[in-house]
Amino acid sequence: MAAAKAAAAEAELVGRTAEEVSWAEGLRGACEPEHHWRHRREFLLRNVGERPAAGSPQLQRLVSLSMVWANHVFLGCRYPPQVMEKALEMAEGIQVTGAPVRTTRDELVAKVKK
C-alpha cells in the first residue's frame, strides 16, 4: 500500500501516471544514484511515446540514449557526434541541477594557445 502511494506521488511530480513511472523504475540501474536516476527517468518518460516491448530494439535504443545523455551530463563522457546530437536533442528541456562542471581537454588546449 505504501509503495502504491509513493508511486502515485512520484507520478504526480513528473506529470505521468503511476503505471508509467513504475515501468520506468524497472529500467533503473542497480547502482544508479538517485540524483542521476531522477533526470534519466525524465529523459525516458519524455521520449518513450508508446511503450516498446521488453527487450525490443526500440527499448534498447531508448535506454542506451538515456545512458549516453546521463553519462555525458554527470560523468563528462563523450560519444560520436551523431550519437551526442541525438541524445542532446532528445534531452532538450530537461533542467538538470547539481551536474558537475568540467573542463574538457579541448578547452584546456585552447587556453594554452592564447
C-alpha positions as CSV (number, residue, x, y, z in Angstrom):
1,M,0.0,0.0,0.0
2,A,2.8,2.5,0.9
3,A,4.6,1.6,-2.3
4,A,1.5,2.4,-4.4
5,K,1.1,5.8,-2.6
6,A,4.7,6.6,-3.2
7,A,4.4,5.7,-6.9
8,A,1.3,7.8,-7.2
9,A,3.0,10.8,-5.6
10,E,6.1,10.4,-7.8
11,A,3.9,10.2,-10.9
12,E,2.2,13.4,-10.0
13,L,5.6,15.1,-9.6
14,V,6.7,14.1,-13.2
15,G,3.3,14.5,-14.8
16,R,2.8,10.9,-15.6
17,T,0.7,8.0,-14.4
18,A,1.8,5.7,-11.7
19,E,1.9,2.9,-14.2
20,E,4.3,4.9,-16.4
21,V,6.6,5.7,-13.5
22,S,6.5,2.1,-12.4
23,W,7.5,1.0,-15.9
24,A,10.4,3.4,-15.9
25,E,11.5,2.3,-12.4
26,G,12.1,-1.2,-14.0
27,L,14.8,0.4,-16.2
28,R,16.9,1.9,-13.3
29,G,20.4,0.6,-13.0
30,A,21.2,-1.3,-9.7
31,C,23.9,1.2,-8.6
32,E,22.5,4.3,-10.2
33,P,22.5,7.3,-7.8
34,E,19.1,8.8,-7.1
35,H,20.2,12.2,-8.5
36,H,21.2,10.7,-11.8
37,W,18.2,8.4,-12.0
38,R,15.7,11.3,-11.4
39,H,17.0,13.1,-14.6
40,R,17.4,9.9,-16.7
41,R,13.9,8.8,-15.8
42,E,12.7,12.1,-17.0
43,F,14.6,11.5,-20.3
44,L,13.0,8.1,-20.6
45,L,9.4,9.3,-19.9
46,R,9.7,12.3,-22.2
47,N,10.9,10.1,-25.1
48,V,9.0,6.8,-24.7
49,G,5.8,7.6,-26.6
50,E,4.1,4.2,-26.9
51,R,5.9,1.8,-24.6
52,P,8.2,-0.6,-26.5
53,A,8.1,-4.3,-25.8
54,A,10.6,-5.6,-23.3
55,G,13.9,-6.4,-25.0
56,S,12.9,-4.8,-28.2
57,P,15.4,-2.8,-30.3
58,Q,13.4,0.3,-29.7
59,L,13.6,-0.1,-25.9
60,Q,17.3,-0.9,-26.1
61,R,17.9,2.2,-28.2
62,L,15.9,4.5,-25.8
63,V,17.7,3.1,-22.7
64,S,21.1,3.4,-24.4
65,L,20.5,7.0,-25.5
66,S,19.3,7.9,-21.9
67,M,22.5,6.4,-20.6
68,V,24.6,8.3,-23.2
69,W,23.0,11.5,-22.1
70,A,23.3,10.8,-18.4
71,N,27.0,9.7,-18.7
72,H,27.7,12.9,-20.7
73,V,26.0,15.2,-18.2
74,F,27.1,13.6,-15.0
75,L,30.4,11.9,-15.8
76,G,31.7,14.0,-18.7
77,C,31.8,11.1,-21.2
78,R,31.9,11.9,-25.0
79,Y,30.5,9.9,-27.8
80,P,30.5,10.1,-31.6
81,P,28.9,13.3,-32.9
82,Q,25.8,11.7,-34.3
83,V,25.1,9.9,-31.1
84,M,25.6,13.0,-29.0
85,E,23.5,15.1,-31.3
86,K,20.6,12.7,-31.0
87,A,20.9,12.3,-27.2
88,L,21.1,16.1,-26.6
89,E,18.1,16.7,-29.0
90,M,16.0,14.2,-27.0
91,A,17.0,15.8,-23.7
92,E,16.0,19.3,-24.8
93,G,14.1,21.0,-22.0
94,I,15.3,18.8,-19.1
95,Q,16.5,21.0,-16.3
96,V,19.5,19.3,-14.6
97,T,20.5,20.5,-11.2
98,G,23.7,19.7,-9.5
99,A,25.6,18.4,-12.5
100,P,29.4,18.8,-12.2
101,V,31.1,21.5,-14.3
102,R,34.1,20.0,-16.2
103,T,36.8,21.5,-18.3
104,T,37.4,19.5,-21.4
105,R,40.8,18.8,-23.0
106,D,39.9,21.0,-25.9
107,E,39.1,23.9,-23.6
108,L,42.4,23.4,-21.7
109,V,44.4,23.3,-25.0
110,A,42.6,26.5,-26.2
111,K,43.6,28.3,-23.1
112,V,47.3,27.3,-23.5
113,K,47.3,28.5,-27.2
114,K,46.1,32.0,-26.2
